[in-house]
Amino acid sequence: MNKPEEEASLLEDYVSDSVDHRGSPAAKSSTGGWRSAWFIIGVEVAERFAYFGIACNLITYLTGPLGQSTATAAVNVNTWSGTASMLPILGAFVADAYLGRYRTILAASLIYILGLGLLTLSASLIPTGESEQRINVSAKPSFSVNVLFFCSLYLVAIGQGGHKPCVQAFGADQFDSGDTKEVISRGSFFNWWFLSLSAGISLSIIVVAYVQDNVSWAFGFGIPCLFMVMALVMFLLGRKSYRYPKGNQEESNNAFARIGRVFFVAFKNRKLSLTDSGLGQGLLEDGPSEKHSGRLDFLAKAMIAREDGAEPCSGRDVEDAKALVRLIPIWITSVVSTIPYAQFMTFFTKQGVTVDRRILPGLEIPAASLLSFIGVSILISVPFYEHVFLPLARMITKKPFGITMLQRIGVGMVLSSFNMVLAALVETKRLNIAREHGLVDKPDVTVPMSIWWFAPQYLLLGMIDVFSLVGTQEFFYDQVPTELRSIGLSLSLSAMGLSSFLSGLLITVIDWATGRNGGENWFNTNLNRAHVDYFYLLLAAFTAISFIAFLFISKLYVYRRVDQV
């Protein structure tokens, strides 16, 4: 073997932008790939078990032991879940700019465990057996118990905010972006990642929700705390097999500064002409912008050398800035289209409480257990997507990825709108049955309607996740500058977070508007007099409008990488 061949072989054996746990170049034979990814997937399964052990039945705890009204509890759940989904932006910033993903995960895990431990303590301070028998206000928990509960709950949100974007990005980092086979494996990683964590979520919903409803809330919150400890131990066990993004510290830690400088310099050069300066789109390093020259030309002015001797921005910096700007319209449409997603842990669960939940003679399941159908749907949908849908798509489109990431997200939006219409029809049927049996003013009497009527809308949620949620995560990870991939994933999560806030705002406004002057309140505590079906139809319309805007935006979108067009 001659010298050039030896050098080429050496380069193939190591990942150029990663190191191992000792700080040496990461060897492909002993680090990264699926061997490391499965460790990290296992961590995420345990973390999702812990998170959904709290989230899936939270509205029941708020309306039961804490004695809140349905509307107030729904707003509190939306506010908390929205905060938990927005905080990953802060966690990703800390990881990408200061600590790195590995250390951020460690710190976030400790905060997470502390929050879950205090949450368990707060539940233990409420006497067992009172949760379902609270009738008067004086029976509510003390102010100090409420403060401890909500502080603990938001500690969990902070821990999740650091954990969520970094673990998934760290998992994707285990695949070499310079190796074609590993790039394809990374695409599969996002699908199998979601399938695996869905198994953890389903197990959590079935086991933890049952324990909370039938044993005790303290024990039901303690189990997630134990699983989070297991997640931290598992993460540490895989330490020697991980690939750690090397990054040039000077460059990586200033990614925000160098991209922010593009906007600043472009503004200073706003009166200068690209033509007069001799600059053209051909100077930009990532060619896709040439397809739509003129749309973001003002940012290219950051490359113009000024007379004061200030150093102009590079073509790469300008392209990275353009990439972030192009994501904004997609992000906005994602926010609106995911508002329906906020309903499955609030109104879907409350509706389930009112109907017949017997699945076998003598066996009644908690209403929150229906959330496990989302996981079941994902367990079916991911293999179908990987082994049936994608091969067919590749045959039709002749593209290695089958369909683009934006097309995948669009399919999820259509399914989301349809699911809200379906949910509205099921709720209308529930209301009609309540009227037929004279149960309108008897909210404590079970409506003679099987809980299986709600199963299709949960199954559709799983399909929506596989298309829209996974597609959004892969899209934002892929389309941001390399050093900001934790930020990219946090953007996809923040869309869900903001949608939860918007859902809470909509509920507050509609509750006020429909309840004043003695009107029919859409969110009456007595669900037999409420009109959640109207709310679902409104959300279906919002999602449809968002999809139309998404179609227009996606046609104009320029992928950051040529091979993804």
C-alpha positions, 0 to 999 in steps of 0.5 A: 500500500502506497503512502496516499492509500495509507493516509486515506485508510487512516482517515476512514478509520477516524471521525474527523470532528469527534474525539473519544472519552480520553480526548483522542481522535474517535476511532470508528471501530470502537466508538459511536454508531449504533453501539453508542446510540442504543445506550443513549436511546435507553437513557431517553426511554427511561427519561420519557418514562419519568416525564410522562409518569408525571404528565399523563395524569397531571390534570387528574391530580390537579382536579383531584387532590389539589381541587382545581376546576377543569379549565384552571387545571387545563391551563396549568397543564398547558402552561407547565408543558409549554414551559417544559418545551420552551426551556430546551432553547435555554438548555441547548444554548448552554450546551452549544455555547458553554458546557457541551452536550455531555456535561449539560445532560449530567447537570440536567439529570441531577436537577430532574431527579431533585424535582421528582424527589420533591414532587414525591414529597409534596404528594406524600404530604396530602393524606391518602384517601382525600383526593376523590372525596374533596367537596369543600374548599377547606379540604384543599391542601395547604398553601405550602403544599401547593407551593412545594408541588409547583416548585417541584413541577417546574424543577422537572421542567428545568431538568427536562429543558437541559436533558431533552435537546442534548440527549437526542443531538448527542445521539445523532452525533454518534453518526459521522456526517462525512460517511454516507452509510452513517448518514443514512443510519442517522436518518433511521436513528430518528425513527427508531429513537422515537419508536423506542421512547414510545415504548417507554412512554406506553409502559409509563402510562399503563403502569404509573397511571394505574398506580396513581389512581389505585395505590397512591400519588406519592408512590406514583410520583416516586416510580418516575424518580427511580427511573430517572436515577436509572437513566443517569446511571445508564448514561454514565455506563456508556461514557467510554463508547461515545463520540464527543463533538470536538469542535474548535472551541474558538469557533464553536463557542462563538457560533452565536456571535459570528452569526449575530455579527452577520445581521449587525454588519449587514445592517451597517452596510445596508446602503452599500451595493453588492454589484458595486462591491464586486460581490455576487452570490457565487462567492457564497460557500453553500450553493443553494442560495443561488437558486433564489438570489435576491430573497436574502441579498441584504445579508450578503452585504455583510461580506462587503469590506468597509473603508474603516478596515473592519473585517467582513463576514465570511460566506459561510457565516452569511449562509449560516445566518440565511439558514436560520432566517429560512427556518422562521416561517416553517417554525411559525406554521409548526407552532400553529399546527401543533396546538391540537397536540396539547389536548391529548393530556387535558381534555382527551383524558377528562372526556375519558373519565366520564365514560365506561372504562371497563375493558373486561368484566371487573377491570376498569382502566384509568382514563390516562391509560388510553395514551398508551395507544399513541405508543402502540400506534408508533410501534406499528407506524415506525416499522411500516414507515421504514420498511414499506412507505420509504421503499415505495417512496424511493421507487416513485421519487427516485430519491435516496430519502424517499420524501423530503423532510418538509413533505413528511411534516406536511403529511403530519399536518393533514393528519392532525387537522383530520384528527381534530375533526374526528375528536369533535365527532366522538365528543358530539356522540358522547354529548348526545348519549348523555342527553338521551339518558338524562345525564346532562346534569349528572356529571358523576354518573358514567355515560353509557359509551365505551371508552374504545370510541376514543381509541382511533384519535389516540392511534392517529396521534401516533401516526402524526408523531411519526410524520410531523414530530419526527420529521420536524426534529430531523429537519431542524437538526439538519438545517441549522449550522453544525455547531448549533444542532442542540439549538435546532432540536430545541427549536422543534421542541419550542414549537410544541411549547409555544403551541401549549401556551397558545392552547392555554390562552385560547382556553382562557379567552374562550372560557371567558367569552362563552361563560359570560352573561350566562352563556354555554361555557365550552369548558364547563366543569360539567363536561356534559354541558360543555362544548369541547367539540366546538373547540376541536373544530376550531383547532381543525380550522387553525391547522388547515389554515396553517397547512395552506401557509406551510405549502406556500412556504415549503415551495419557496424553501431552499434546503441548506444542503444540496443533497437534500433538495 
